[in-house]
Amino acid sequence: MRYLTAIIFSLAVIAATADVQAKSLGDAKKSGHSPDVHCLAQNIYHEARGEPMVGKVAVAHVVLNRAADRRWPARICSVIKQGGYKKRHRCQFSWWCDGRSDKPKDRAAWKESLHVAKMIKTGAVNDPTNGALWYHALSVSPSWAKKLDRYARIGQHIFYTDPKRAPRQVADASN
């Protein structure tokens, strides 16, 4: 019975992931951008819309750093949309599973988010986080932060690196 439950759960996760990827692809086709650029722009928009440019770049680089790390999915959209399938507010980026519409409302901020995502994806901007894999807003104090090395405060976020790994730059953002 435990084996059957595990199989059913696995199939549900695969189905949810496929639906998410199909939706991302549809949204990207409508916008004329690749799914990775579209997902990255959505994350920049929802996580760092009010931040200075360096804050937007930093948030985007955390996604790329995770995609380059074996502990996270290898695709940008999969990193951003990880978790939250079974339970609301249990995802990597809060906007993804908060139950609200993900459609951008501020056209200027969306346009800027797309621009930053394209620059990041082409490797035109260096990582200001020194390979950070985590961040949080100044307004929260997550328990997980105590186990990590605080690297920098950029805008209204604090970025953390893994104390067990040497910091590194992501060499090629276009993969």
ABEGO torsion letter per residue (X at the ends): XAAAAAAAAAAAAAAAAAAAAAAAAAAAAAAGBBAAAAAAAAAAAAAAAABBAAAAAAAAAAAAAAAABAABBABAAAAAABEGAABBGABABAAAAAGBBABBABAAAAAAAAAAAAAAAAGABBBAAGGBABBBBAABBBAAAAABBBABBBEABBBBBBAABBBBBBABAAX
